[in-house]
Amino acid sequence: MIEIRHLRKEYENVTPLKDVSMTINNGDVIAVIGPSGTGKSTLLRCINMLETPTSGEIVVDGQVINDGKCDLNEVRKKMGMVFQSFNLFGHLTVIENIMNPQISLLGRSRQEAYDKAMDLLDKVGLWAKALNYPDELSGGQQQRIAIARTLAMDPEIILFDEPTSALDPSMIGEVQSIIRMIAKTGRTMMIVTHEMDFAKKISNRVIFMDGGEIYEEGTPKEIFENPKKEKTIRFIKRLSSLSYRIESRDFDFEALAAELQLYAEKLLIENDRTSKIQIALEEICVNNLFLNDEEPNIYASIDYSEKSDVLTLELKYKGTHYDPTTSENILFNAMLAEPTTTMVDEVLENSPKWYNNHTAISLRWED
């Protein structure tokens, strides 16, 4: 359906796409992942010709669409795009937002456009909101309206640019369920997303972008469970793990707490469990390990397994052995006694090079 050949996009001070080549087949559901600023959204905008490539070719059904000769309006009838910012017209009602593009671009009668719009509103669960205005709806509802508007144009391929990034965590699931519904129809889709579990479940191909290029691609199993290249491995690991080297008593635990909060929101981990991680870290480090060592040397790792829904804190440190159960902190002791908390306290013999023999404390919180 679509072939991209050596695509490059340059701006005055940055080159978000350097050399991208790929083929999008009929029925593909492709998840595009990678660090921010690596050209993911620019790639989608170039495919839909919202941005003009600097060089390279985009071929849609055998026609080069960026050579200045093709009718872009006809090409765009084949491709719909859903943006992270919804892009609904605030002065139009929901039904008008969905009807008007059908009338102006596809030449449908008002009745045909209305019937199509109402059918799609029913499918996305918002039939009763037809006469509301966008600012009367939640972010999740607005995004579902934007998806319905795109579907009303009967596109052969839909490009999703971070469709859930502007939503509160509580609204992400409702939009993802609609996208899953579309994927089951066999429609070709390309989705830029930071929601890794969603990408893994919905796609048949995953593309990892880095530095304006496709760095690695494969099936969801290959990319998420057995990535081959170093940057992909680090990226995937970082999404499910936070790690810190604590080498000073002045370590910024407030910054760690803020990063932990963002981490929890992305993975939909309950606040109760993340607050326990924070309590445990500060109790073990500040009130115990720091007291015995002028220059602490602690490695802290926070890991979350979505498959087993287990959150783990592991501390490895050089120096005197510390038994967490001897803490005088009543709140901390109560937390250790909870049935959902498992503690492993052991001396490890095979140490990393920067350690002498060291102790590991592992705390696990299960749902």
C-alpha positions in Angstrom: 0.0 0.0 0.0 2.7 2.5 1.0 6.4 2.5 0.4 8.8 5.0 1.9 12.2 5.4 0.2 15.0 7.2 1.9 12.8 9.8 3.4 14.5 12.9 4.8 13.1 16.0 6.5 15.2 19.0 7.4 14.4 22.2 9.2 16.8 25.1 9.7 18.2 23.9 12.9 17.2 20.3 13.1 16.8 17.2 11.0 14.1 15.0 12.5 14.2 12.4 9.7 17.5 11.5 8.2 17.0 8.3 6.1 13.8 6.3 6.6 12.8 3.5 4.3 9.9 1.1 5.0 6.9 -0.6 3.5 3.4 -0.5 5.0 1.3 -3.5 3.8 -2.5 -3.8 3.7 -3.8 -4.7 7.1 -0.6 -3.8 9.0 -1.0 -2.4 12.5 2.4 -0.7 13.1 3.4 0.7 16.4 6.1 3.4 16.2 8.1 3.8 19.5 11.3 5.5 20.6 12.6 8.4 22.6 11.1 11.9 22.2 12.5 14.0 19.4 13.5 11.1 17.1 11.1 11.9 14.2 8.1 9.7 15.0 5.5 12.3 14.6 7.3 14.0 11.7 7.2 10.6 9.9 3.4 10.5 10.2 3.0 14.1 9.1 5.2 13.5 6.0 3.3 10.3 5.1 0.0 12.4 5.1 1.9 15.3 3.4 1.2 17.7 6.2 4.9 18.2 6.1 6.8 18.3 2.8 9.8 15.9 2.8 13.2 17.4 1.9 14.1 14.4 -0.1 13.1 10.8 -0.7 9.8 9.3 -2.0 6.5 8.4 -0.5 4.6 5.9 -2.8 0.9 5.3 -2.2 -0.7 2.6 -4.4 2.1 3.0 -7.0 1.9 6.8 -7.1 4.7 9.1 -5.8 2.7 11.6 -3.7 5.5 14.1 -3.0 6.6 14.8 -6.5 4.3 17.8 -6.9 2.2 16.1 -9.6 -0.4 14.2 -7.7 -3.7 15.4 -6.3 -3.1 15.5 -2.6 -6.8 15.8 -1.8 -7.4 12.5 -3.5 -4.5 10.9 -1.6 -5.8 12.2 1.7 -9.1 10.6 1.1 -7.3 7.3 1.5 -5.6 8.4 4.7 -7.0 9.7 8.0 -5.0 11.1 10.8 -5.9 11.4 14.5 -3.9 14.0 16.4 -3.0 14.1 20.1 -4.7 17.5 20.4 -8.1 16.3 19.0 -8.3 19.3 16.5 -12.1 19.6 16.7 -13.9 22.8 15.7 -15.1 24.4 18.9 -17.8 26.4 17.3 -19.4 23.3 15.8 -21.4 20.6 17.6 -20.2 17.1 17.7 -22.4 15.9 14.9 -21.4 18.9 12.7 -17.7 18.1 13.3 -18.3 14.7 11.9 -20.7 15.6 9.1 -19.0 18.6 7.5 -15.9 16.9 6.2 -18.0 14.2 4.6 -20.1 16.9 2.8 -17.3 19.1 1.7 -14.7 16.5 0.7 -16.7 13.4 -0.2 -19.8 15.1 -1.6 -22.2 13.2 0.6 -25.7 14.6 1.1 -26.5 16.0 4.6 -28.7 13.0 5.3 -26.0 10.5 4.3 -23.4 12.4 6.4 -25.8 12.5 9.4 -26.6 8.8 9.2 -22.9 7.9 9.0 -22.0 10.2 11.8 -24.7 8.9 14.1 -23.8 5.3 13.4 -20.2 6.0 14.3 -21.1 8.0 17.4 -23.1 4.9 18.5 -20.0 2.7 17.9 -17.7 4.9 20.0 -20.4 5.1 22.8 -21.2 8.8 22.3 -24.5 8.8 20.5 -26.1 11.0 23.2 -23.4 13.7 22.8 -24.3 14.5 19.2 -25.6 18.1 19.9 -22.9 18.9 22.5 -20.0 21.2 21.8 -16.4 19.9 22.2 -15.6 22.0 25.3 -18.6 20.3 27.0 -16.8 16.9 26.8 -13.9 15.3 28.6 -10.6 14.8 26.8 -11.3 11.1 26.3 -14.7 11.8 24.8 -13.2 14.5 22.5 -10.6 12.0 21.2 -13.3 9.4 20.5 -15.2 12.1 18.5 -12.0 12.8 16.6 -11.6 9.1 15.8 -15.3 8.9 14.7 -14.7 11.9 12.4 -11.7 10.2 10.8 -13.6 6.9 10.4 -16.5 8.8 8.7 -14.2 9.5 5.7 -13.7 5.7 5.2 -9.9 5.9 5.0 -7.9 2.9 3.9 -5.2 3.8 6.4 -5.3 5.7 9.7 -2.3 7.4 11.2 -2.5 8.0 15.0 -0.1 10.5 16.5 0.1 10.0 20.2 -3.7 9.6 20.5 -3.6 9.2 24.3 -0.7 11.5 25.4 -3.0 14.5 26.1 -5.4 12.5 28.3 -5.7 11.9 32.0 -4.7 8.3 32.9 -8.3 7.5 33.7 -9.3 8.3 30.1 -6.6 6.4 28.3 -8.4 3.0 28.4 -11.6 4.2 26.7 -9.7 5.6 23.7 -7.4 2.5 23.5 -10.5 0.3 23.4 -11.8 2.2 20.4 -8.5 1.8 18.6 -8.5 -1.9 19.3 -12.0 -2.1 17.9 -10.8 -0.5 14.6 -7.7 -2.8 14.5 -10.0 -5.8 14.5 -11.7 -4.7 11.3 -8.5 -5.3 9.4 -7.9 -1.6 8.6 -4.3 -0.5 8.1 -3.0 1.6 11.0 0.2 3.3 12.1 0.4 4.4 15.7 3.0 6.6 17.3 2.7 5.9 21.1 4.5 5.9 24.4 2.1 3.3 25.8 4.2 0.2 25.5 1.7 -2.4 26.7 -0.8 -1.0 24.3 1.7 -1.1 21.4 2.6 -4.7 22.3 -1.0 -5.9 22.3 -2.4 -4.1 19.3 0.4 -4.2 16.7 1.7 -6.9 14.3 4.9 -4.8 13.7 6.9 -2.5 15.9 9.3 0.1 14.7 11.9 1.6 17.1 13.1 5.0 15.9 16.2 6.7 17.1 18.2 9.6 15.6 15.8 10.2 12.8 16.1 6.6 11.5 14.5 3.2 11.9 16.9 1.7 14.4 15.3 -1.7 14.8 12.0 -3.3 13.8 10.3 -6.6 14.3 7.3 -8.3 15.8 6.0 -7.2 19.2 7.6 -10.3 20.8 10.9 -9.6 19.1 11.1 -5.9 20.1 9.6 -6.1 23.6 10.9 -9.5 24.8 14.1 -10.0 22.8 15.4 -6.8 21.3 18.8 -7.2 19.5 20.3 -3.7 19.5 21.8 -1.8 22.4 19.6 1.3 22.2 16.4 -0.7 21.9 17.4 -2.8 24.9 18.1 0.3 27.0 14.8 1.9 25.9 12.7 -1.1 26.7 14.4 -1.7 30.0 14.0 2.0 31.0 10.2 1.8 30.4 9.8 -0.9 33.0 12.7 0.0 35.3 14.1 3.0 37.1 17.6 2.9 38.5 19.7 5.2 40.6 23.3 5.4 41.8 23.3 7.0 45.3 26.7 8.2 46.2 26.0 11.1 48.5 24.0 12.0 51.5 22.7 14.9 49.5 21.0 12.7 47.0 17.8 14.4 45.7 15.0 12.1 46.9 12.4 14.8 46.0 13.4 14.5 42.3 13.3 10.8 42.6 9.8 10.9 44.0 8.7 13.2 41.1 10.1 10.8 38.5 8.6 7.8 40.3 5.2 9.5 40.1 5.5 10.0 36.3 6.6 6.4 36.0 3.6 5.2 38.0 1.2 7.2 35.9 2.5 5.8 32.6 2.2 2.2 33.9 -1.0 2.8 35.8 0.5 1.7 39.1 -1.5 2.6 42.2 -0.3 5.5 44.3 -0.4 3.3 47.4 2.3 1.1 46.1 4.6 3.9 44.8 4.3 5.8 48.1 5.5 2.6 49.8 8.5 2.5 47.5 9.3 6.1 48.5 9.0 5.3 52.3 11.2 2.3 52.0 13.9 4.1 50.1 14.1 6.9 52.5 13.9 4.7 55.6 16.6 2.3 54.4 19.0 4.9 52.9 18.6 8.1 55.0 17.8 6.6 58.4 20.1 3.6 58.2 22.7 3.2 55.5 23.7 6.9 55.5 24.3 6.7 59.2 26.9 4.0 58.8 28.8 5.4 55.8 30.1 8.9 55.1 30.3 8.1 51.4 27.4 5.8 50.6 27.6 3.6 47.5 24.1 2.3 46.9 22.4 1.1 43.7 18.6 1.3 43.8 16.5 -0.3 41.1 12.7 0.0 40.8 11.0 -2.6 38.5 7.4 -3.2 37.5 6.2 -6.3 35.8 2.9 -5.7 34.0 2.5 -9.4 33.3 2.6 -10.4 37.0 1.6 -6.9 38.4 4.5 -6.9 40.8 6.4 -3.8 41.9 10.0 -4.4 43.2 12.5 -2.3 44.9 16.0 -3.7 45.1 18.9 -2.0 46.9 22.5 -3.2 46.5 25.1 -1.5 48.7 28.6 -1.8 49.9 29.3 -1.9 53.6 27.8 -3.1 56.8 24.9 -5.4 56.6 21.6 -3.9 57.5 18.4 -5.8 58.6 15.3 -3.8 57.6 13.2 -5.6 60.2 15.2 -3.8 63.0 14.0 -0.4 61.9 12.3 1.7 64.6 10.0 3.3 62.1 6.5 2.1 63.0 5.1 2.9 59.6 7.9 1.1 57.8 7.6 -2.0 60.0 3.8 -2.1 59.4 4.4 -2.0 55.7 6.9 -4.9 55.8 4.3 -6.9 57.8 1.7 -6.5 55.1 0.8 -9.8 53.3 1.4 -8.2 49.9 5.0 -7.4 50.8 7.8 -9.9 50.4 11.3 -9.2 51.6 14.5 -10.9 50.5 17.7 -10.0 52.5 20.9 -11.6 51.3 24.6 -11.2 50.9 25.6 -11.6 47.2 29.0 -13.1 46.3 29.2 -12.2 42.6 29.5 -8.4 42.8 29.6 -5.8 40.0 33.2 -4.4 39.5 32.4 -1.2 41.4 31.4 -3.2 44.5 33.1 -5.3 47.1 31.0 -8.0 48.5 27.7 -6.4 49.1 24.2 -6.9 50.5 21.0 -6.9 48.5 17.6 -6.0 49.9 14.6 -6.7 47.7 11.1 -5.7 48.5 8.1 -6.8 46.4 4.6 -5.4 46.4 1.9 -7.5 44.7 -1.6 -6.5 43.9 
